[in-house]
């Protein structure tokens, strides 16, 4: 493997993981789009475009220099990696014209919590800008994110995997410290709106996309090379692998995945 390869996980190229995630959504689309269309009150083509763009965005934070430094460490050194979900959520919201749209906001929330299973975005929603500064993701004294060399090219390459990739793609440098702050403020307002019925609707919307994202992520991760540790530097115990596979098996046996 080339020394300058941009990775998604130990031994797995970034572009490979995103392509597998998109492939999984393509298998799920026809089964899940009708339910998601009703939940968001939009057409199936809008759902298709939004979900695949959320998948495209979910790991963009792995294109930061600190994250690439982290993933290239040895297993014993790789602990407590820098946050990456916040950069992906900010890219999604900064790219979209209608930032008040429920589908965009739910997708961004889903990205923020795609590495948690508690249904919460946790610190990703409360202090993303502070975390980016403290973890060295921001260039000192500037508003700029420290992207790895080749990040723009990797982004453009993975964008080609999308079915709906005919529009202009925002440069990765469009995500800044300021956009992280705006993202957090916008999503806090959306998720905590004063109308109780709308608030519960927003939670259902975010959780629905979160589950789609998790299945696509897990299906892709299950096809990685056999590893003793995962991207978080934690030992991958047999019980954890079996649990993830059991979730995927439910989808397979239920006919959602071929």
N, C-alpha and C positions, 0 to 999 in steps of 0.2 A: 504494500500500500504506500503511495507517495507520501513524503513527509508533510506536504502542504495540503493534504486531503482535509476537507471540511467534514466533520463528523456529526452524526446525530446521537450516537451511542458508541461505546468502545467497539471498534471494528466495523461500524456501519456508516457508510457515506450519508450525508444529510439528504441529498437528492433521492437516494434509494428509499429512505424512510417515508418521505413525503409522497413519492409515487405510489408506494404500497398503501398508504392511507387513502389516497384518492381512488385507487383501484377498489378498495373495500367499499367506499361510499357508492361507487358506480354499481356495485352488486346490491347495495341496500336501497338505492334511490327509489325504485318503482314500488317497493313495499312500504316505505316510510313516508314518502312525499305526501300522500293523501292526508295522513293524520297531521303532519306538520303544517300542511296548507290550511286545514281547519283551525288549528291552534293559533296560527298567525293571521288568518283571514287574507291570504295571498295566494296567487297561482302557483302551480307546481314548478314552473320554469323559474320563478323567483326563488323558491325554496332551493332548487338545484344549484342555482348560481351562488346563493348565500352560504349554503352548507359547504360546498367545495372551497369557497374562498376562506371560510373559517378554518377548514382543515389546512389549507395553504398557509394561513397566518399562524397557526397554533405554536409552531416551533421556531418562528423567525428569531426569537431571542437567542437561539443557539448559534446564531451567526455573529454574536458579539465576540470580541477578542478574549475577554475574561472567561467566557464559557468554553471556548475552544482550548484555552490554556488548561482549564479544569479537566475537560474530558480526555485530554492527552496525557494526564498524569497516570501513574501506576495505580493499581487497585488499592493499595494500602494508603496512598496519598489522597485519593479522591473521596473527600468527605465534604458535605454541605456546599454544594455547587451554587454559583450565583443564580439569581432568579432569571428566568427566561420568558415565562408566560406573559408578564406585564408588557414586554416589548411587542409581542405578537398581538395582544389586544389593542395596544395603542396604534399599531400599524393598520389594523382593520378599521378602527374608528376614524383615523386620520385619512384613510383612503376613500372612505365612503362620503358621498355628497350629503345625504340626509342623515345627520348624526343623531336625530331624535327618533329614528325608526326602531320599532320594537325588535325586529329581526336582527338588526346590527347590534343593538345593545345586548340582547340575549346571547348572541354569538360571542361578543367580547367577554361577557361574564363567564360563559362556558370555557373559553380559553383560559381565563384567570384561574379556574378551579379544575383544569383538566389533569393536574397531578395530585388532586385530593379526592377523597371519596366521602366527604362529610356534607357535600352540598353547599359548601361555603368557599368564598374566594380568599378568606383569611387575610393575611397582611398584604396580599396583592392588591386589594381594593383600598386599603387604609393608608398605606405609606409607600407606594411604588417609587416615587421620586427619591425619597430618603434612602430607600434600600439600594437604588441604582448608584447613588453617590457613595454610600458606605461600602458597597461591594466593588467599587472601582470600575463600574460600567460606563460612567460618564468621564469624558476628558476633563481633567482638573481645570477649574475656573471657566468652563465653557458650558454651553447648552447641548453639546454634541455627544452622541453615543459612540463608544469605541467599537466599531465594527471590524471584524477580521478582514484581512486582505482577501479579495475574491468574493465577499459577501454579496455584492450587487450582481455578479455573474451567476452565483448559485441561486439567487432569488429569481432571476430572469429564466434560468433553466427550469426550475420547478414550476414556474408559472405556465410553461408550455404544456404541462400535464393536465391542466384544467380544461374541461369541455368549453367553459365560457371564458376564454382567455383572449377575446378580441379587443378588449379595451386597453387603454394606456395604464401601465403599472407605475404606481408612485415610487420614486427612488427610496431606497432604504434609509437614506439620510433624512427623510421626512419625519422619522421618529426621533424626537428630542426629549430632553428633560422636561421642557414645557408641555409637550404633548402627553407625557406620562401624567403630569399633574391634571391636565384637562380631562384625560380619560377617566381618572379616578373620581373627579368631581362629577362628571356626567353620569357615570354608572352608579354612584352613591345616590344621586337624585332619582335616577330611574328605578333602582331597586327598592328605594325607601319612600316611594310616593305616598302622599297622605291618604289617597283613596284605598281602602282596605281591599276591595274586590280587585282593583287593578294591580295592587301589590302582589296578591296571590297569583294573579294571571302572569305577571312578570316572572315570578319564581318558577311556575310550571314551564314557561317558555324557555328560560335559561337551563333548567334541568333537562328538558327534552333534548336540546342541542348538546348539552354536556354528555348525555348518554350516547348519542350518535358519535361524538368525538372520541369518547372512551373506547367504544367498540372498534372504531377505525384504527385508533392508536394501538390498542392491544393486538388486533389482528396483524398489523404491520410488525409490531415488536415480537410477536410469536415466530416470525420468519427471520429473525436476526440470527447471526452465528451463535452457537452455544457459548454462554458466558457464565462465569461464576459470580459476577457482580453486575448490577444494572447501572443506568446513567446517573443515579444518585449516589453511587459508590457503595450501595448496600448489598450484602450477600443475598443472592436470589435463592431462597429456600425452596425446597420441593413443594411445600404446602402452598406457597404463594403462586408458583407456576401452575400448580393444579387448580387453584382457585380461579386464576385468570382464564385458564383453559375451560373450566366448567361454565363460565359466563359465555365464552365464545361457543361452547357446545350447545348451550340453550338456543342461541341464535341459529346454529346450524340445524339442530333437530327441529326447530320451529319453522324452518324453511325460509328464514330471513337472509341467511347466507348460504350460498351453494357450496 
